Amino acid sequence: MSWISVIVAALASYGFGAVWYMTLARPWMKAAGVAADETGKPVTDAGPMPYVIAIFCSLLVAGMMRHVFELSGIDTAGAGAVAGLGLGLFIAAPWIATNYAFADRPMKLTLIDGGYATLGSTLMGLILGIF
């Protein structure tokens, strides 16, 4: 596995996140309590920083996943996808659920964000396994 695989996996997961959250923008905004104007766009503009943080975090996750896969001998697309699914579903999503439970956030928000963590990790794992 090369560092190129980390970059490709991170970009793929980031791109998937863009599609995921564009598709689920309205229910996510409602569940997250983000105020919208009459066109449905957020009232406040956070600027580019959330996107910068998101791509940086995608690189961190893909890099660590690559490290774990290498130590574990995961070197096929199928094994990578299954491992990514497991990491997303049984590590990332439970942390999100725990944080949201204590913050008294809606279950719908947990499902949307936990779903992205799970499917994004699966995609990362698939790509890392291909390389």
N, C-alpha and C positions, 0 to 999 in steps of 0.2 A: 504494500500500500504506500502511495506517495502523498506528498503534501498537496499535489494537484487534486487528488481524490478528496481531501478535506475541503478544499475551496469549492470544488464542484458540488459536493454533498451539501455544504453550507448554502451555496447559492440556490440549489434546487429546493431545499427546505424553506428558505426565505421566499422564493418565488411561489411555492405552494402556499405559504402563509398569506401572501398578498391575495391570491385567489380565494383562499378560505375566508379571510376577513372581509374581502369585498362582497363575497356571496352572503355572508352572515352579518354584514355591517349593521343593519337596522336592529335585529334581535340582540346583537352584542352591545350596541349603544344603549338600548333600553335596559338590558340586564346590568350593565356597568354604571348606569345612571349618568351617561354622557348626554348633556342637553344638545338638542338639534334645532336648527333654524327651520324655516318653512320649506326649504328645499331638501331637508333631511341630512344636511351636513353639520358636523359639530360646530357649536357656537364658538368655542375656543380653538385656537390654532397652536399646537405644541411645536410647530416648526419641524425641522429635519431630525432633531435629536432622537426621537423614538425609533426612527428608521436606522440611524447610525448605531444605536444601542442594539437593535434587533439583528443587524448583520454581524456585529461584533460577537454577540452571544451565540449566533448560529455557528460562527467559526470556532468558538470555544467548545460548544457541544460536539461539533463534528470532529474536532481535534482530539477530544477526550474519548469519543466513541472509537475513533481510529486506534488510539492507544489500547483501549480495552479489547478491541477486536484482535489486534496483533498479539497481545498477551494470551488471548483465549484461542487463538488458532482459527478464528472465523475468517474464511477466505472465499466464500461463494455468495452469490447474490441472494439465494434463498436463506442461507444461515444468517446473512447480514440483515435481511428484512425481518426475520423472526426475532433476532436479538434486538434490533431497533424497536420493534413492536413491544417487546418485553420491557425495554428501558423506558419507553414512553408511557406504557400502560401501567407498569408496576413500580416505577420510580418517579418520573416527572409528574404524571397526573395525580397521584396521591398527595404529593407536596402541594400542588395547586389546590386540591380539594381541602386539605388541612388549613391552608392559609385562608381560603375563602370561607370556610366554616367558622373560623374564629372572627373573621371580619363581617360575618353575617351577610355574605354576598349571596345572590340568588343561585339556585342549582343550575339554571340555564347558563349562567356565566361559567360555572365550573365545567359544564359539559362542552361548551364552545371552546374554551381555552385548553381544557384537558384533551379534547378531541384533536386540536391542533398539535399539542405536544406529542400525542400518541402517533398520529399519522405522519407528522413531520419527522419524528424519530425513525419511523418505519422507512420512509423515503431515504433518509440519510443512511440508514443501515444497508438498504438495498444498493445504493450507489457505492458505498464503501466496500461492500462485498464484491461488486463487479470489478473494482480495481484490484 
